[in-house]
Amino acid sequence: MNLERFENNEIDAVITWVDGHDYNHREKMKPFVENLNSMNNINFRSRFDHVNEIEFSVKSIRKFAKFIRNIFIVTDNQIPGFLKDPEKATREFPNVFIVDHKVIFEGYHKYLPTFNSMSIESLLYKIPNLSERFIYLNDDFFLLNDVKISDFFIGNKTVIRGVWTSFYEDIWYKKFQKKIFQLIGKDEKINAFGFKKSQQLIVKKLGFKKYVRLDHSFTAMRKSTFEKYYLKNSKMLEENIKYRFRSHKQFLNQSLAVHLEIKNNTFILNNNYQLVNFQNYKKPFFWIKYKLKNADKNKNRLFLCMQSLDKCPKEKLNFIKKWLSVKYN
């Protein structure tokens, strides 16, 4: 196999994004929300609100992954603030393009509007002019250091970052927890959406006895992997995109891609996530500063995830945004 032939192929990056502060977006959502008061709940809002971190996400790719051809931002009739000036956007971000939901949901417009990242992720492979090999990320993911093509693809194989893990029903304390929920009638806990549960759901359908657990990070994927699978499983695709909000019945599209590559033996498994992940901003200020300082120094850490920055207290958020600005400008 000629490695150079693959190394020279085009590779794109795809980011999903939503501006939950947008009045039109909130109005569009109202007809599909049973309890309108829930729209102001902090946990509900966190899936849609932002603090403009996508600007730094894009800048991190342009700085540390110069092999990326195009960056596609998939959204619903919205434009991130840093791209709203057309002249500036063309001058400073010539390879960044907005893709509307209507484009990738062609043939499935009856499921729009959607407020569900799981549904949107299922159709990313339909982005016009998307390269065969592409990297998917959320808007709160960033690159920490220079990355190479071989960090994502080697020859005709996809690099998967994860570890083989047992399904919940094969883990004793998970089985015990489920029984407790059943006894006390907490069906909402059993049927709650879960990032790991959504991974396991599709892997079981593919016939595996365990699954490679993915983390909140960049995922390398191939367009043709989805095209071939969904050509034969169109009903499964439609079932996965019909929910306007997240459902425990949905599977994670990234997990589908990863395990199809495993079935086809077109993968290389890397057990090192090389990830720095922020999830809790209640910890002391010095801990956040220390963790960011270490992230900046450790050249073995390639990826950064800062989940739910909108929940971060103002003083800490200002510090983090200043750090991001210095890091990527």
N, C-alpha and C positions, 0 to 999 in steps of 0.2 A: 504494500500500500504506500503510495507517495504521500508522505506527511506534508510536504510543502504545498501540494495541491489544495489540501484542506486549510492549512495555515493562512493561505492567501485569500480564502473565501471571505465574503463580507459577513460581518456580524453586527447585529443591531441590539439596542437596549429598549425595553418596553417598561413604562411606568404607568400604574393606574393612579388616578388622582381625583379628588372631589373637593369643591369648596362648599362646606356645610354652612358657612355663614351667609351664603348667597340667598337673598330673599326669594328669587324665582325657584331656586332648588327646594327651599323649605315649603313653598306653596305647592310645588309639584308633588311633594311627598305627602301632604296632608290627606288627600283622598284615600290613601292606602294604609294609614295608621289608625288602629282601633281606638287608642287612647291618645288624644292630642297632647295631653299633659306630659306624656312620656317623651315627647320631642325635646323637652327641656331638661330631661334627666342626664346627668353628667356622663353616665356609662353609655347611654344611647347616643349622645352627641359625639362621644369620642371616636366613633367610627366614621364621622363625617367632618368634624372640625379639624382645623390645621393652624399652624403658626408660620406658614410660608416656608417650611423646611424643604419643600420640593426644589426650590432654587438651589440649595446647597447639594441636594441629591444629584441634580443634573450637573452642577459644576464639579462634583467629585468624579463623575464619569469622564467628563471632558479633560480633567486634570490627570487622572490616574489610569484611564483606559483609552488611550489615544487610538487604539485599533478599532474602536467602535465607529461604525459608519454613520448610522442615524439613531437618534433617540426619539421614540414615539411616546407621547403622553396621551393616554386614553382617558377621556372625560366626557361629561354630559353638557355640551353647549357652554363650556366655560373655558377661561384662559387664565393661567396663573399670573399673578401680578407682575413678575419679572419679564413676562413676554407680551404684556399688553401694549407696549410701544412698538409698533410694527418695524420701524426703522432700526431701533435698538436691537430688537429680536433678530432681525436679518443680519445685522452687523456682528453682534456678539454671540449669537446662537444659530448659525446658519444651518446646522444639521439637526435642529430640534423641531419636531412637527406635532401638531395637535390632531388627534384622531377622535372623532365623535362616536358616541355609542351607536348612533343610527347606522354608521358605516359597518361596524363589525356585527351588528344585529340584523343585517340585511337578510330578509326571509323570516325573521323572528321579531318583527317590530311590535307584535301583539304583547310581547313581554316587557316593553318599554312604557314608561320609564322604569328603570331598575335602580335600586339603592344597595345592591348586593355585590360585593367584590367577587364572591364565589361564582356568580353567574357571569360576570364580565370576564373573569380570568379564563373561563371555558371557551371564549370566542376570540381570544387574542391572536390566535394563529390566522385569523381572517383579515388582519391588518393589510391593506394594499401595499405592495412593494416590500413587505417584510422579508428579511433575509432568511434563508433556510435555517441557519443557526442563530439563535438569539438568546439574550439574557433578560430574565424578568425580575423586577424588583418593585417593592412598594415605595411610596414617596417618603417614608421615614428610614430608608436604607441609604448608606453612604459607603464609598470606598475610603479606606484609611491610608493605603499605600499603593504604589504602582502594581498593577496586575498585568499578567500576560495572557495571551490566548490560551496557553496550556493550563491556566488555572481554571478554565471552563470547558475546553475541548482539546482532545489530543487525537490527531488523525481523524478517523471517522467515529470516535467514541466521545461520549459526554461524561464530563467529570461530575460525579455526584458527591456532595458533602452530607454525610449522615452516618448513622450507626444502626445495625440490625437490632430490632427491639421486638419484644413480645406484644401481642394484642392484649387489650385490657382484660379480656375474659380468661387469659392465661396468667394473669398477675393476681396473687392471692388477695392483696389488700384492695385492689380495684373491684374484685368480685364481692368482697365483704362490704365495701362502701355501697355498691349497687343494692345489695340485700337490705342494708339499713335504710336507704332511700325508699325502697319498695315497702318496707314495714311501716314507715312513718308517712307514706303517701306523698312523697316528694317526686312525683312524676316529672315535674318541670326540670328537676336536677338531672334525671336520667336522660331526658330528651333535649337537654340544652346543647347548643352548638359547641363544638370543641375543635381546636386546630389539630390536635393529634387524632381525635376521633374521625375527623373528616379525611385524614390520611389513611387511616385503617380501613375505612369503609370501602374505598375503591380497591385497595390492595387485596382485600378478601375476595372481591368480585373477580380479580385477576387470578385467583387460585393460590396465593402465597400463604405460608404458615406463619410468617413473621413479616415485618415491614422495615424499610429503611426510614428512620425517623428524621424528617427535615426540621430545620430550625428557621427562625425568622431572618432570612438572608437571601442573597442573590441565588437564582436558580438558572442553570444552563439548560436550554431546551431546543428541540428541533421541530420546525413547522411540519415536516412530512410525517413525523410520528403521530401528530394529532390528525392530520388529513387522512391517513390510512385507517386509523382506529375509528374515527367518527364516520367515515364513509360506510363502515360496516355496522356501526352502533349509533345511528342517528337518533334513535328514540332515547338512548341513554343521555346523549347530549341535550336534547330538548327537555328531558326531565330535570337536568341539572341547572338549566338556565331559567326555568319558569318562575322561580321564587324571587319576589321583589326584595325580600329581606332574608338574611341568613337563616338556613334551616338545618336541623340535625340530619336531614335526609340527603344533604348535598355532600359531594366528595371534593377534595382538593385537587384541582387540575394539575398542579405541579407534581403531586404524588403520582397521578396517573402517568405523566410523562416519564418520571424517573423509573417507575416499575415496568413500563413498557420497554425502556432501554435495557433494563436488567433481563427481561424475558428474551430480548433479541440479542443479548450479549454485546451490546454496543455501549458499554459503560466502563468507567474506571471509578472505583469507590475510594473516597478519601474520608477517613474517619475524623479528620481534623476540621472542625467548622471554621477555624481561623476568624472567629467572630467575637466582637465586644457588644454585649446587649444591655441596654438600659430599659428597665421595666418599672422601677420604683424610685420616685423622686421625693419620697418622704424621708429618705436617709439623709444624714447630716451633710451639710454643704461641703465639708472637707473631703467626704467620701466621693462625691461627684467630681470635685476638682482632681483628686488623686486618680480616679478611674480614667478621666479624660487625659491626664498627663501621661499615664501609662499607655493608653491607647495610641497616643501620639508618638511615643518612643519605641514601642514594640513593632518592629518591622515584620514580624511573623503574623501579626493580626492584619488581615486584609479588609475585613468587613465590619461595619458598625450599624447597629439598629437602635433607634431611639423611639420606642413605642409610646404612643399617647403623650406626646410633648405638650398637647393642649391642657393636660392635667398638671403640668409642672408649675410650682409656685413661681410668682413673677420674678423674684430676685434670682432664683436658680435658672429660670428660663432665660433671663437677660444674659447671664454668664454663659450659658450653653450656646445661645445664638451668636454671641461675640466670638466664642471659640470656633464655631462653624464658619463664621465670616472670615476670620483670620486664616483658618485652615484651607479654605477653598477660594479665596480671592488673591 
